[in-house]
Amino acid sequence: MSSLDLFRMDDKVAVVTGGAKGIGMFYSAGLAEAGANVVVADVDPKAVSETSARLMEEHPGRILGVTIDVTKRETLEDMVKQIDARWGKINIVVNNAGLYATLQSRRSPWGIPDEEFDRVMAVNIRGIYACTEVCLPLMEKEGWGRVINIASGLAFKGSAGLAHYAATKGAVVNLTRSMAPALGPLGITVNALAPGGTESPTVLEARQARAAEAAAAGQPAPPAPGRGSGDGQPAQRRGGGGLGSAQRILDRTEVPEDLVGTLIYLSSPASDFVTGQTIVVDGGTYFN
Ligand SMILES: NC(=O)c1ccc[n+]([C@@H]2O[C@H](COP(=O)([O-])OP(=O)(O)OC[C@H]3O[C@@H](n4cnc5c(N)ncnc54)[C@H](O)[C@@H]3O)[C@@H](O)[C@H]2O)c1
């Protein structure tokens, strides 16, 4: 096997939750380009049908679009049935679905309604647990698998403006560490990918919508996710080896394409001996 073959995923079956929009759409496309059969699984049926139709044109016969809600187990079970009928196996699960772009950043940690708090927990953390558990029977028999949980740089920095969201991302790092020892003996690695504040299409749309609403009400634009450190505040480098500077080392906007290389690495045989880890991809904002 050549070193480039280490990154190929021919004949593998990859599930990408939240795979029809935002950054997830780039993960779906990247995995398909690397040879995988890709299940584009998302709560937005229109986006599922548009993204899977577009990817199907480029990768005929290798894309399956499924509408799911990661908080509803029966929809995940239905997805697994469809995958079983089509390919009979799952090799890679990318737990990317989350509530982020649509969340309103606040000026303090306080005042989050219980319902919103619980919903963010249910989607961002319980959804990862449920989706992985439901996919496991089709993964186990393969003896080789990958689970990639999407965390965030805010797992390490916290966020006054998005306290519930940041808490779920800290939990994603920890859940990754709990799953890895259980799945390692089955040949399945579990790692987390922590993006920094990334200008995904959904983040840009939400930011524009909020700015338009504020302008219509004669108010200044509210803080929005996806700027700087990802919580509406200027980026700040922190962590054990941090330099204390107030910006990223690589001083430019993070875009979805910046995340695809690490996602492919963690999904492919190239990362065979890596498990339980979290890789921060944020241009050098936080030193993990
Ligand atoms: N954009 C950023 O700055 C940033 C930074 C760090 C981490 N992240 C994480 O990356 C992931 C993608 O972020 P994004 O910028 O594309 O934001 P996003 O909010 O647009 O992405 C969420 C995706 O999940 C889907 N989704 C939402 N609820 C769902 C549910 N109940 N079931 C299934 N799918 C559901 C959405 O339709 C969407 O496709 C999220 O987990 C987010 O927390 C994003």
The ligand as a MOL file (V3000), in Angstrom:
LIG
                    3D

  0  0  0     0  0            999 V3000
M  V30 BEGIN CTAB
M  V30 COUNTS 44 48 0 0 0
M  V30 BEGIN ATOM
M  V30 1 N -19.0930 26.7270 12.2950 0
M  V30 2 C -18.3450 26.8110 13.3860 0
M  V30 3 O -17.7770 27.8620 13.7080 0
M  V30 4 C -18.1180 25.6030 14.2520 0
M  V30 5 C -17.0880 25.6450 15.1960 0
M  V30 6 C -16.8640 24.5280 15.9970 0
M  V30 7 C -17.6700 23.4120 15.8670 0
M  V30 8 N -18.6850 23.4200 14.9500 0 CHG=1
M  V30 9 C -19.5060 22.2160 14.8770 0
M  V30 10 O -19.4730 21.6910 13.5570 0
M  V30 11 C -20.7310 21.0950 13.2460 0
M  V30 12 C -21.2920 21.7310 11.9910 0
M  V30 13 O -21.3770 23.1200 12.1810 0
M  V30 14 P -21.9780 24.1320 11.0950 0
M  V30 15 O -21.1980 25.3750 11.1480 0
M  V30 16 O -22.1340 23.4400 9.8040 0 CHG=-1
M  V30 17 O -23.3650 24.4940 11.8130 0
M  V30 18 P -24.8460 24.0550 11.5750 0
M  V30 19 O -25.5350 24.4390 12.8160 0
M  V30 20 O -25.3370 24.5530 10.3060 0
M  V30 21 O -24.7000 22.4530 11.4000 0
M  V30 22 C -25.5540 21.5950 11.9320 0
M  V30 23 C -26.0170 20.5410 10.9530 0
M  V30 24 O -26.7100 19.5840 11.7460 0
M  V30 25 C -28.0460 19.4380 11.2580 0
M  V30 26 N -28.9300 19.1590 12.3890 0
M  V30 27 C -29.3770 20.0120 13.3310 0
M  V30 28 N -30.1750 19.3730 14.1930 0
M  V30 29 C -30.2240 18.0730 13.8070 0
M  V30 30 C -30.8890 16.9210 14.3010 0
M  V30 31 N -31.6870 16.9780 15.3790 0
M  V30 32 N -30.7070 15.7470 13.6580 0
M  V30 33 C -29.9180 15.6750 12.5570 0
M  V30 34 N -29.2810 16.7400 12.0380 0
M  V30 35 C -29.4230 17.9310 12.6620 0
M  V30 36 C -28.3740 20.7520 10.5500 0
M  V30 37 O -29.4360 20.6080 9.6150 0
M  V30 38 C -27.0160 21.0650 9.9130 0
M  V30 39 O -26.8530 20.3690 8.7120 0
M  V30 40 C -21.6200 21.2780 14.4730 0
M  V30 41 O -21.5110 20.1400 15.3090 0
M  V30 42 C -20.9790 22.4710 15.1660 0
M  V30 43 O -21.2510 22.4920 16.5340 0
M  V30 44 C -18.9260 24.4760 14.1350 0
M  V30 END ATOM
M  V30 BEGIN BOND
M  V30 1 1 1 2
M  V30 2 2 2 3
M  V30 3 1 2 4
M  V30 4 1 4 5
M  V30 5 2 4 44
M  V30 6 2 5 6
M  V30 7 1 6 7
M  V30 8 2 7 8
M  V30 9 1 8 9
M  V30 10 1 8 44
M  V30 11 1 9 10
M  V30 12 1 9 42
M  V30 13 1 10 11
M  V30 14 1 11 12
M  V30 15 1 11 40
M  V30 16 1 12 13
M  V30 17 1 13 14
M  V30 18 2 14 15
M  V30 19 1 14 16
M  V30 20 1 14 17
M  V30 21 1 17 18
M  V30 22 2 18 19
M  V30 23 1 18 20
M  V30 24 1 18 21
M  V30 25 1 21 22
M  V30 26 1 22 23
M  V30 27 1 23 24
M  V30 28 1 23 38
M  V30 29 1 24 25
M  V30 30 1 25 26
M  V30 31 1 25 36
M  V30 32 1 26 27
M  V30 33 1 26 35
M  V30 34 2 27 28
M  V30 35 1 28 29
M  V30 36 1 29 30
M  V30 37 2 29 35
M  V30 38 1 30 31
M  V30 39 2 30 32
M  V30 40 1 32 33
M  V30 41 2 33 34
M  V30 42 1 34 35
M  V30 43 1 36 37
M  V30 44 1 36 38
M  V30 45 1 38 39
M  V30 46 1 40 41
M  V30 47 1 40 42
M  V30 48 1 42 43
M  V30 END BOND
M  V30 END CTAB
M  END
